[in-house]
Amino acid sequence: MDTKFAPPERAELEEVMRQSNIIRENSLIKILLDSSSDMIMVLNKYRQIVLVNDKILTFLKSDNEKELLGERPGEAVNCIHADEEEGGCGTSKFCRYCGSVHAIINSQTKNEKDVQECRINIKDELGITGLTLRVWTTPFHIMGENFTIFSVRDVSDEKYRYILERIFFHDILNLAGGLQGIMELMPDLTEEEAKEFYREGLTLSRQLIGEIESQRSLLQAERGDLITNITEIFAPEFLAALCTLYRNHPVAEKRIIPEPAIKGKPHIKTDQVLLSRVLGNLVKNALEASDPGQKVTISYKNDHEGIVFSVHNEQEMPEEIKLQIFNRSFSTKASSGRGLGTYSVKLLTERYLKGKVDFTSTKEGTTFNIRLS
C-alpha cells in the first residue's frame, strides 16, 4: 500500500488479539489505565490499538472494546481523514501535520516520551466536530515486545478560550478604541468634520456589533442550538452590499474589491445572516492575505450545476496551511493569534446552510467556493 506519510503496514487481527492478551495478563495495567482521567490507548509498533481504558469507551459512547482492537487512533475516533488512503490513519497528506502521528512515531523511533497538540475534525451525530487534543506518548515494554502508551486529553475549550481572547478581544478593542477616539474628538470638530466623523463612528459601531454577533453565532453553532431563518434573497443586491461593507473595512486599505460577477438566476432561498457571516469571513481573510494593490473578487453562479458563491484573491497558500485550513484552533496568522474564520465558514456552511465548502490554491491565486443546494 502507498503512503503519503507514516508506514501503512498492519498486524493481522489475530496478532493484535495475542498482544492484547499479553498486556491483560497483568491486571494491574488495566486498573492503572482506568484510574486515569485521560483517554488512554496502548498501541503496537504498527500504531494499532491493543488495549484502551474506560475513558475512551465513554468518549466514543461504546461498551465494546473489541471493536477498537486493530484500529488506529484516528480510525477509532472517526477522523475525517482516516480513510483518505487505503493505508488508513497516518497515511494521508493531512497526517503530515497531525500531532498524534508525530508523537507516536517520535516515541517509537527515539524510544522516549513525547507530547504534541493535535487538531482533528471528527464525524459525529452533528456532522463534523473540531477538537484540539493534547497527546502524550510513552514507550512501554512487556514480555519482550514494544508498545506505546498513547494518552489523550481534550483541550478544545482551553485552546478556544485562548484564541478567543487573542482574536475576539483584539478586534473588539481595536473597534472600541477607534470609536472612543472619534467621540473624544467630536467636541472640537467643525460641523462638516462632525458629519464625517459621525459616518465613521456609525461604521465602527456596526462593525463592533457584527464582531460580537459573529462570535455569538459561532458559540451557538458549536453547541448545536443555532436557529436558521430561511428567506429569499436577491443575490446581486446582497453581494453589492457585502462589497460596499468590506471596501470600507480597515483590512481593505489599498486593496481592490471590484463589483461582484453575477451569473444565472438571481433569487435564492437561504439564511441571509449566516451566509453574510460566511462570505464576510472569506472576504476578510482574502483581504488580509492580499498585498496592497491586489484584487479580491466575489462571484455568484446559479445554474443547472447548483448555487456557488466564490471569493478569490491573488495569493497562493503555503502547503502547511492548505492541509490545516479548516481545523479548529488553527491560525493562519500565528503572530497575532488570528484565523478562526475558515473553521467557522465550514461549520456554518455544512451544518446549518446544508452546503459544502471547497477551495483551490495555486500560483494563480486562492479561491474558496460555497456550494448550496
C-alpha positions in Angstrom: 0.0 0.0 0.0 1.1 3.6 -0.7 1.5 6.2 1.9 2.0 9.9 2.0 3.4 10.0 5.5 3.6 7.1 8.1 4.1 3.4 7.3 0.9 1.7 6.2 1.7 -1.9 7.3 -0.6 -3.6 9.9 -0.6 -6.7 12.0 -3.4 -9.2 11.5 -6.3 -9.1 14.0 -5.2 -12.5 15.4 -1.8 -11.0 16.2 -3.4 -7.9 17.8 -5.5 -10.1 20.0 -2.4 -12.0 21.1 -0.7 -8.8 22.0 -3.8 -7.6 23.9 -3.9 -10.8 25.9 -0.2 -10.3 26.9 -1.0 -7.0 28.5 -4.2 -8.1 30.1 -2.4 -10.9 31.9 -1.1 -8.1 34.1 -4.4 -7.0 35.6 -2.7 -4.0 37.3 -2.0 -2.4 34.0 -5.7 -2.1 33.1 -6.5 -0.9 36.6 -3.9 1.9 36.3 -5.2 2.9 32.9 -8.8 3.1 34.1 -7.8 5.2 37.1 -6.5 8.0 34.8 -8.8 10.9 34.0 -7.3 11.0 30.4 -8.3 8.8 27.5 -5.6 6.1 27.0 -4.8 3.6 24.3 -2.0 1.1 24.1 -0.6 0.8 20.6 1.6 -1.8 18.9 4.5 -0.9 16.6 2.0 -0.6 13.7 0.1 2.2 15.7 -2.8 -0.2 16.2 -4.9 -0.3 19.3 -4.3 -3.4 21.5 -5.9 -2.0 24.7 -8.0 1.0 25.8 -9.1 2.4 29.1 -12.8 3.1 30.0 -12.5 6.9 29.3 -12.0 6.1 25.6 -15.2 4.0 25.6 -17.1 6.8 27.3 -15.9 9.3 24.8 -16.9 7.0 21.9 -20.2 6.1 23.6 -19.3 2.4 23.2 -19.2 -0.6 25.5 -17.4 -2.9 23.1 -13.7 -2.6 23.4 -13.1 -5.4 20.9 -14.5 -3.2 18.1 -11.5 -1.0 18.5 -8.7 -3.6 18.6 -6.6 -3.4 15.4 -7.7 0.1 14.6 -5.5 3.2 14.7 -6.4 6.2 16.9 -7.8 8.3 14.0 -9.9 5.5 12.8 -11.3 4.8 16.3 -12.4 8.4 16.8 -13.7 8.9 13.2 -11.2 11.4 12.0 -12.4 12.8 8.6 -9.0 11.9 7.0 -8.7 8.4 8.4 -10.0 6.8 5.2 -8.4 9.2 2.7 -5.9 6.5 1.8 -6.0 2.7 1.6 -3.5 2.5 4.4 -5.8 4.4 6.8 -4.9 6.6 9.7 -1.4 8.2 9.4 -1.0 7.7 5.6 -2.7 10.7 4.1 -1.1 14.0 3.2 -3.1 15.6 6.0 -1.4 13.4 8.5 1.9 15.2 7.9 0.7 17.9 10.2 -1.1 15.7 12.8 0.4 15.9 16.2 -0.8 12.5 17.2 1.0 10.7 14.4 4.2 12.7 15.1 4.1 11.9 18.8 3.6 8.2 18.2 6.4 8.0 15.6 8.8 10.1 17.7 8.2 7.8 20.7 8.7 4.6 18.7 11.8 5.7 16.8 13.6 7.6 19.7 12.3 5.3 22.5 11.4 8.3 24.6 8.4 10.3 25.7 6.8 12.9 23.6 4.0 15.4 23.8 2.2 17.2 20.9 -1.0 19.0 20.1 -3.4 17.6 17.6 -6.2 19.5 15.7 -8.7 17.0 14.4 -12.1 17.1 12.8 -14.3 14.0 13.6 -17.5 12.7 12.2 -20.3 12.6 14.8 -24.1 13.0 15.2 -23.8 16.7 14.5 -21.9 16.2 11.3 -18.3 17.4 11.8 -16.9 18.5 15.1 -13.5 20.1 15.5 -11.3 19.1 18.5 -8.0 20.2 19.9 -6.2 17.4 21.7 -3.0 17.3 23.8 -1.4 13.9 23.4 1.4 12.1 25.3 3.3 9.1 24.1 5.4 6.8 26.3 7.4 3.7 25.2 6.3 0.6 27.0 7.9 -2.9 27.0 6.4 -6.1 28.3 7.3 -9.8 27.6 10.0 -8.7 25.1 7.5 -6.7 23.0 7.4 -3.0 22.4 4.2 -0.9 22.8 3.3 2.8 23.1 1.1 4.3 25.8 -0.9 6.9 23.9 -2.7 9.4 26.3 -5.2 11.9 25.1 -6.7 15.0 26.7 -9.4 17.2 25.1 -8.1 20.8 25.5 -10.6 22.2 22.9 -12.2 24.6 25.4 -8.9 25.7 26.8 -7.4 26.5 23.3 -10.7 28.1 22.2 -10.7 30.4 25.2 -7.1 31.4 24.5 -7.7 32.1 20.8 -11.0 33.8 21.6 -9.1 36.2 23.8 -6.5 36.8 21.1 -8.9 37.2 18.2 -12.2 38.4 19.6 -10.9 40.8 22.2 -8.2 42.1 19.8 -10.8 43.0 17.2 -13.3 44.3 19.8 -10.7 46.5 21.5 -9.5 47.9 18.2 -13.0 48.9 17.1 -14.0 50.2 20.5 -10.7 52.2 20.6 -11.5 53.8 17.3 -15.0 54.6 18.4 -13.7 56.2 21.6 -11.2 58.3 19.6 -14.0 59.7 17.5 -16.1 60.5 20.5 -13.3 62.3 22.2 -12.6 64.5 19.2 -16.3 65.4 18.5 -16.5 68.5 20.8 -13.6 70.2 18.9 -14.8 69.5 15.3 -16.5 71.8 12.9 -20.0 71.0 11.7 -18.7 69.5 8.5 -16.0 67.5 10.2 -18.5 66.2 12.8 -20.7 64.8 9.9 -17.7 62.9 8.5 -16.7 61.6 11.9 -20.3 60.6 12.6 -20.3 58.4 9.5 -17.0 56.8 10.5 -18.4 56.2 14.0 -21.5 54.6 12.7 -19.4 52.3 10.5 -17.2 51.3 13.5 -20.3 50.7 15.7 -21.8 48.4 13.1 -18.5 46.5 12.8 -18.4 46.2 16.6 -21.9 44.7 16.8 -21.0 42.5 13.8 -18.0 41.0 15.6 -20.0 40.3 18.8 -22.8 38.7 16.8 -20.4 36.6 14.8 -18.8 35.2 17.9 -22.2 34.5 19.5 -23.3 32.7 16.3 -20.1 30.5 16.4 -20.7 29.5 20.0 -24.3 28.7 19.3 -23.3 26.7 16.2 -20.8 24.6 18.2 -23.4 23.8 20.8 -25.8 22.8 18.0 -28.6 25.2 19.0 -28.2 27.9 16.3 -31.6 28.5 14.7 -31.7 29.3 11.0 -34.1 31.7 9.3 -34.6 30.8 5.6 -35.7 33.7 3.4 -35.5 34.7 -0.2 -32.6 36.9 -1.1 -31.7 38.8 -4.3 -28.0 37.9 -4.9 -26.9 41.0 -6.8 -28.2 43.3 -4.1 -26.8 41.1 -1.3 -23.3 40.9 -2.8 -23.2 44.6 -3.7 -23.9 45.4 -0.1 -21.2 43.0 1.0 -18.7 44.6 -1.3 -19.5 48.0 -0.1 -19.2 47.0 3.5 -15.7 45.5 3.1 -14.4 48.3 0.9 -14.8 50.5 4.0 -13.2 47.9 6.3 -9.7 48.7 7.7 -8.3 45.4 6.2 -9.3 46.6 2.7 -6.8 49.6 2.7 -5.0 49.8 -0.6 -6.8 46.6 -1.8 -9.3 46.5 -4.6 -12.8 44.9 -4.5 -14.5 45.1 -7.9 -18.2 44.8 -8.4 -19.4 41.2 -8.0 -19.8 39.0 -11.0 -23.3 37.6 -11.2 -24.4 34.7 -13.5 -27.7 32.8 -13.6 -30.9 33.0 -11.5 -30.6 35.9 -9.1 -33.0 34.7 -6.4 -32.2 32.0 -3.9 -33.6 30.8 -0.5 -31.1 30.6 2.4 -30.3 32.2 5.8 -29.1 35.6 4.8 -27.4 36.4 8.1 -25.4 33.2 8.2 -24.5 33.4 4.5 -23.3 37.0 5.2 -21.1 35.8 8.0 -19.6 33.0 5.9 -18.8 35.2 2.9 -17.7 38.0 5.1 -15.2 35.8 6.8 -13.9 34.7 3.4 -13.6 38.2 2.1 -11.9 39.4 5.2 -9.4 36.5 5.1 -8.8 37.2 1.4 -8.1 40.9 2.0 -5.7 40.1 4.9 -3.8 37.6 2.6 -3.5 40.2 -0.2 -0.8 42.7 -0.9 -1.5 46.4 -1.5 -2.8 46.9 -5.0 -4.2 43.3 -5.3 -7.8 42.4 -6.1 -10.3 40.3 -4.1 -13.1 39.3 -6.4 -16.5 37.9 -5.4 -18.7 36.0 -7.8 -22.1 34.2 -7.9 -23.4 31.5 -10.2 -26.8 29.8 -10.1 -27.4 27.3 -12.9 -28.1 23.6 -13.5 -24.9 22.7 -11.6 -26.2 24.5 -8.4 -25.6 27.7 -6.5 -21.9 28.7 -6.0 -20.5 31.8 -4.2 -16.8 32.3 -4.8 -14.2 34.5 -3.2 -10.8 34.8 -4.9 -7.5 36.5 -4.0 -4.2 36.6 -5.9 -2.0 34.8 -3.3 -1.2 31.1 -3.0 -1.4 29.5 0.4 1.6 27.5 1.7 1.1 23.7 1.7 1.1 23.6 5.5 -1.9 26.0 5.6 -3.8 24.2 2.8 -3.8 21.0 4.8 -5.0 22.5 8.1 -7.1 25.4 7.0 -10.4 24.1 8.3 -9.1 22.7 11.6 -10.5 24.3 14.8 -7.9 26.4 16.7 -5.6 26.5 13.7 -4.5 30.1 13.0 -3.1 31.3 9.6 -1.8 34.3 11.5 0.4 32.8 14.2 1.9 36.1 15.4 -1.4 37.8 16.0 -3.3 34.6 17.0 -6.0 35.2 14.4 -7.5 32.9 11.9 -10.7 31.1 13.1 -12.6 32.4 10.0 -12.3 29.3 7.8 -13.2 26.9 10.7 -16.4 28.9 11.3 -17.1 29.0 7.5 -17.0 25.2 7.3 -19.1 24.8 10.5 -21.8 27.3 9.5 -22.0 26.2 5.8 -22.0 22.4 6.2 -24.0 22.1 9.5 -26.6 25.0 9.1 -26.7 26.1 5.4 -26.6 22.5 4.3 -23.9 23.3 1.8 -20.3 22.4 1.1 -17.0 24.4 1.2 -14.0 23.7 -1.0 -11.0 25.7 -2.2 -8.2 25.7 -4.7 -4.9 27.4 -4.2 -2.3 27.7 -6.9 0.2 30.2 -8.3 -2.8 31.9 -9.9 -4.3 32.6 -6.5 -6.7 31.1 -4.0 -10.5 30.6 -4.5 -13.0 29.5 -1.8 -16.3 28.2 -3.0 -19.6 28.0 -1.0 -21.9 25.5 -2.8 -25.5 25.5 -1.8 -28.3 23.1 -2.9 
